[in-house]
Amino acid sequence: MITRRSFVAASAGLAMSALAAIPGHAQETVKVGLILPMTGPFASTGRQVEAGVRTYMAMHGDTVAGKKIELVVRDDASTADQTRRIAQELVVNEGVNVLGGFGLTPLALAVAPVINQAKIPAVVMAAATSSITEQSDYYVRSSFTLPQASVPVGTWAAENGLKRVVTLVSDYGPGIDAETWFTKEFTAKGGEIVEAVRVPLQNPDFAPYLQRVRDADPDAIFVFLPSGVGSLFMKQFADRGLAEAGIKLIATGDVTDDDLLNDMGQPALGAITGHHYSAAHDSPENKAYVEAFKSAHNGMRPNFMSVGGYDGMHLIYAALEKTGGDATGEALIEAMKGLSWTSPRGPITIDPQTRDIVQNIYMREVKEADGELYNVEFATYEAVKDPAKAEASGQ
Ligand code: PHB
């Protein structure tokens, strides 16, 4: 049925799309450019973040403050040169109002010159090295930081009888952050680091390192590896017999990623991790999220990367609501500072000083329930700020 109202709206829509091409005229569409690794070894991150973003739009519609949200998704294949080139292209040719995504730290860092020049926000939905948000005033983060996740694991380890620990991390930004902040906390509380192992980011083979860890005979091994690599690690951990040797596995939740956890099988059982999101988080918001996500994505289970996408999209929507639809970069970034909401992961806030996320970090244990493996939360560290920033600002 064509009502008068829909006819007027349709005509106005036509007129507006013609006018939108005229510079200086108010835009009716807000364009969000997502740059993600959709191919290559980190494609699971791209797939999860995009699915989180699309789930948000499916649950909350594609119109906010009178503006239609248009998503443009591009694959950078985990190559920083590509990320920068695509960002430039999205700004210049597509006229995007906001950039988002960024599956690895070097990819997020690559867009700093572009966002500084264009003065538009870049919502970091995945990458998690603390210092990223210090490299431009236009970064804002909806994922997490490695210091934020690693300090609670250090506290827990020291308070639960672990004395001698080997650290094993990927040798780049987030791995160094995890090693540094776990070590700081664990040793301040009386623990000892027996050995600190760094493995290459690309094509890691853990076997020789794990042999060294076994020989050092620690109480536990603390691990950070980026999302997607955990299954290979878990297999080699089991093959080398570390669990039988009584070496406990503690890690950030990147290692027991919900997307891969079921494939890891028995060797993952009992692993203790600290992180901001578990698909098993018990809240009405998370139940609704997991259900919507799975039903729209062939039963795929959402992991922590997906929730970075989901909340990153909320950040954009809530900022647009606050500005009354003003999508200029300065207005959006200002509006994002200090926003608080209840995410599927729990309560979160964007720190107005650092543009980084403040959130609960949960301690979890891998357990079996209904024939599936889950990260089951058993303790909560509330409203954790990125400790690296808290130190820098003397807090
Ligand atoms: C990063 O490169 O910043 C990164 C990637 C994957 C993770 C965490 C951090 O799971």
Residues whose N, C-alpha, C, O or C-beta is under 5 A from the ligand:
A	BS01	PHB	G103 L104 T105 A126 A127 A128 T129 P174 L225 P226 S227 D254
